[in-house]
Every structure is written in C-alpha cells, then in structure tokens.
Amino acid sequence: MYLEHGFGYKRVAKELGIPEASIRRWVKFYENEGMSGLEEKRGKSKGINKGRPRENPLSLKRH
C-alpha cells in the first residue's frame, strides 16, 4: 500500500489497524534487503556457540 499505491504511513497503519512504527520498520527492511528483509530473524542464531546455552536436564536447579 505504501510502495505500490503511495499511501502514507499513517493511512496504511490505520487501514491495517497496526502501529505506524511497524509500517516504517517493514518498509525500511524491504528497501534495504528486499523480501528477505521481512523474514523472521529472531531465534535463528548462526554459528556454533551462539544464542542462549541449553540447560542440562539432569543438572540440579538452583532456587
């Protein structure tokens, strides 16, 4: 709607019922990276020893 129809951020946000900041962020990601910029990136760590370490299910938990 923003790119193809020239609607403003506010109008797109109102039409879709979502925050204007989301529209701005999505447009920025799309303009920088194309469709791949819109893919979910959370939880997709790359490389060994990245992200949160797994808990050992046999270890004693501290309270």
PEFENFEN-V751844 format. One record per pair of residues at least 24 apart in sequence whose ideal C-beta (glycine too) atoms are under 6 Angstrom apart, sorted by the first residue. I is the first residue (numbers start at 1). J is the second residue. D is the distance in whole Angstrom. If there is no record, write none. Layout:
I/J/D  I/J/D
//
This chain:
2/27/6
//
